[in-house]
C-alpha cells in the first residue's frame, strides 16, 4: 500500500516568515510553481489516485488542485477535514518568526515551534483570529475548536482522523494522496515511523515535495522517500529549519 503526503507549496506568509497556523492565507507564486512541479513529478512517476484528502485551509486545497490539474485528475473525489489543518499557533499567528526570535530568543521560539507538548500563548475567545468566528467551522461545536495547540494536540486530532478515514480507504485498495501542512504531516510521520517525542522535534517537512510511504499488509512502513533530488530536498529542508532564527 502506498500513500503520498505533500505539504502545501510556499504560502504568502511562509514567504514573509510569519506564523500562520489556521490563518487562511493563499499560496505565493513560488508556492503555485512548487505545486505544479509536484504534480508533474507525480504524473511522470506514474502515480495515480482514487481519493484525495486535504484540510479546510486554501493553501493546502489550492496545492492539491494544482497537483490534480497537472495530473489531469481534477475529477477525483476530495475529502476535506479541519482535522488535517495546520497546528494552531494561538496568539503567535501573524507575527514574524525572526522578529519574534529576536524579541524572545531563538530557544523560546524553537520551543513554541518544535516542542512536543508546549502550547504557544493562547488566543482569547473574543479574538477575531479565533476559528470560532469563522464560517469554515460553523458546523463544528465551538468548544472543540482550538485557540492554541502543541504538536501533541495536533496529533490527537490528526492521527484518529487518519485511522478512521484514510487508513480504511487504503485498506480497501484505494490510492490516496494527502495535501496538508507542516505540523499535521509531522504528526503522521511521527505515527508512521514510531518516533519519540524528542525525535520529532528536528523533523522538517519541505514545501511542495511529495513524500511517498509504502506499507505492508500490517501497516508497517516498508519504505519512504521524497520525490526530489537530494540537492533540492536539502535546500528546502534547510529553509524550513532556519525560519525561527533571528537575523
C-alpha positions in Angstrom: 0.0 0.0 0.0 1.3 3.4 -1.0 0.4 6.8 0.5 1.5 10.2 -0.9 1.9 13.1 1.5 2.5 16.6 0.3 2.9 19.8 2.3 1.4 22.8 0.6 3.6 25.0 -1.6 5.0 28.2 -0.1 2.3 30.5 1.2 2.3 34.2 1.3 3.0 34.1 5.0 5.7 31.4 4.5 7.3 34.0 2.2 7.0 36.7 4.8 8.3 34.3 7.5 5.2 34.7 9.7 3.4 32.3 12.0 0.4 31.1 10.0 -1.4 28.3 11.8 -5.1 28.4 11.0 -4.9 31.8 9.3 -6.3 31.2 5.8 -3.6 32.7 3.5 -3.1 31.6 -0.1 -0.1 30.3 -2.0 2.6 32.6 -3.2 3.7 32.5 -6.9 6.5 30.3 -5.7 4.1 28.0 -3.9 1.9 27.6 -7.1 5.1 26.7 -9.0 6.0 24.2 -6.4 2.6 22.6 -6.6 2.8 22.4 -10.4 6.3 20.8 -10.2 4.9 18.3 -7.7 2.0 17.4 -10.0 4.4 17.0 -12.9 6.7 14.7 -10.9 3.8 12.5 -9.7 2.5 12.3 -13.3 5.9 11.4 -14.7 6.5 8.9 -11.9 3.4 7.0 -12.9 1.3 7.8 -9.8 -2.5 7.8 -9.8 -5.0 8.2 -7.1 -8.6 7.2 -6.3 -9.3 9.6 -3.4 -7.7 12.8 -2.1 -7.6 14.3 1.4 -6.9 17.9 2.4 -7.6 20.5 5.1 -10.0 23.4 5.3 -7.2 25.9 4.5 -6.9 27.2 1.0 -3.1 26.9 0.7 -3.5 23.1 1.0 -6.7 22.9 -1.1 -5.1 25.0 -3.8 -1.9 22.9 -3.8 -4.0 19.8 -4.2 -6.0 21.4 -7.0 -2.9 22.4 -8.9 -1.4 18.9 -8.5 -4.5 17.3 -9.8 -4.7 19.7 -12.7 -1.1 18.8 -13.8 -2.0 15.1 -13.5 -5.3 15.6 -15.4 -7.1 14.2 -12.4 -9.3 17.2 -11.3 -12.3 14.9 -11.3 -11.1 12.9 -8.4 -13.1 13.0 -5.1 -11.7 15.2 -2.4 -12.4 14.8 1.3 -11.8 18.0 3.4 -11.4 18.0 7.1 -10.2 20.6 9.6 -8.5 17.8 11.5 -5.8 18.0 8.8 -5.4 21.7 9.4 -2.0 23.1 10.4 -1.3 23.3 14.1 -3.0 26.3 15.7 -0.3 28.8 16.7 -2.5 30.8 19.0 -1.5 34.4 19.7 1.6 34.0 17.6 -0.4 33.9 14.4 0.6 36.8 12.1 3.9 37.5 13.9 7.2 37.5 12.0 9.3 34.5 13.2 12.6 36.2 13.0 11.4 39.3 14.9 9.8 37.1 17.5 13.1 35.2 17.9 14.9 38.5 18.3 12.5 39.5 21.0 12.1 36.3 22.9 15.2 34.4 21.9 15.7 31.6 19.3 15.4 29.0 22.1 12.0 30.1 23.1 10.7 30.3 19.5 12.1 26.8 18.9 10.2 25.6 21.9 7.0 27.2 20.6 7.5 25.9 17.1 9.0 22.5 17.8 8.4 21.2 21.3 6.1 18.2 21.6 3.7 19.3 24.3 4.1 23.1 25.0 1.4 25.3 23.6 2.1 28.9 22.3 0.2 31.7 24.1 -3.5 31.2 23.5 -6.0 33.4 21.7 -8.9 34.6 23.7 -12.4 33.5 22.6 -13.2 37.1 21.6 -10.1 37.5 19.4 -11.1 37.9 15.8 -8.5 35.3 14.8 -10.4 32.6 16.6 -11.8 29.8 14.4 -14.9 30.1 16.5 -15.8 33.2 14.5 -15.0 31.7 11.1 -17.7 30.4 8.7 -15.4 27.5 7.8 -16.1 25.9 11.1 -19.7 26.9 11.6 -20.9 23.3 11.7 -18.5 22.4 14.5 -19.2 22.7 18.2 -17.2 25.8 19.2 -15.7 24.1 22.3 -13.7 21.6 20.2 -12.1 24.3 18.1 -8.6 25.1 19.4 -7.3 28.6 20.5 -3.8 27.2 20.6 -2.2 23.8 20.1 1.0 21.9 20.7 2.2 19.2 18.3 0.7 16.7 20.9 -2.7 18.4 20.4 -2.4 18.2 16.7 -1.6 14.5 16.8 -4.7 14.0 19.0 -6.9 15.1 16.1 -4.9 14.2 13.0 -4.0 10.5 13.8 -7.5 9.4 14.8 -8.8 11.0 11.6 -6.3 9.1 9.6 -7.2 5.9 11.3 -11.0 6.4 10.9 -11.0 7.6 7.3 -7.7 7.5 5.3 -6.5 4.1 6.5 -9.8 2.4 5.8 -9.6 3.7 2.2 -6.1 2.4 1.8 -7.1 -1.0 3.2 -9.9 -1.1 0.7 -7.3 -0.8 -2.1 -7.7 2.9 -2.8 -4.7 5.0 -3.8 -4.6 8.1 -1.6 -2.9 11.5 -1.5 -3.0 13.9 1.4 -2.2 17.6 0.9 -1.8 19.2 4.2 0.6 21.2 6.4 4.0 21.0 8.1 2.7 20.0 11.5 -0.3 17.9 10.6 2.1 15.9 8.3 4.7 15.8 11.1 2.0 14.2 13.3 1.5 11.5 10.7 5.2 11.0 10.2 5.8 10.6 13.9 3.0 8.0 14.0 4.1 6.1 10.9 7.8 6.0 11.9 7.3 5.4 15.6 9.4 8.4 16.5 9.8 9.5 20.1 8.6 12.9 21.3 12.2 14.1 21.2 13.0 12.7 17.7 10.1 14.5 16.1 11.4 17.9 17.2 14.0 18.2 14.4 11.9 16.6 11.6 11.3 19.1 8.8 8.7 18.7 6.0 9.7 20.7 2.9 7.1 22.6 0.9 5.8 21.1 -2.3 7.8 17.9 -2.4 5.8 14.6 -2.4 6.7 12.2 0.3 6.0 8.6 -0.7 5.3 5.9 2.0 4.9 2.3 1.3 3.3 -0.1 3.9 3.0 -3.8 4.2 -0.3 -5.6 5.0 0.2 -5.0 8.7 0.6 -1.3 8.1 4.3 -1.3 8.9 6.5 1.1 6.9 8.4 -0.7 4.2 9.9 2.4 2.6 9.7 6.2 2.4 11.2 8.6 0.0 10.8 12.2 -1.3 10.1 12.6 -5.0 13.0 15.0 -5.5 16.8 15.1 -6.0 19.0 15.4 -2.9 20.1 19.0 -3.7 16.6 20.3 -4.0 15.5 18.4 -0.9 18.4 19.6 1.2 17.8 23.3 0.3 14.1 23.0 1.2 14.9 21.3 4.5 17.4 24.0 5.4 14.9 26.7 4.6 12.3 25.3 6.9 14.8 24.7 9.7 16.0 28.3 9.6 12.6 30.0 9.8 12.6 30.5 13.5 16.0 32.2 13.7 16.7 35.9 14.3 18.5 37.7 11.6 
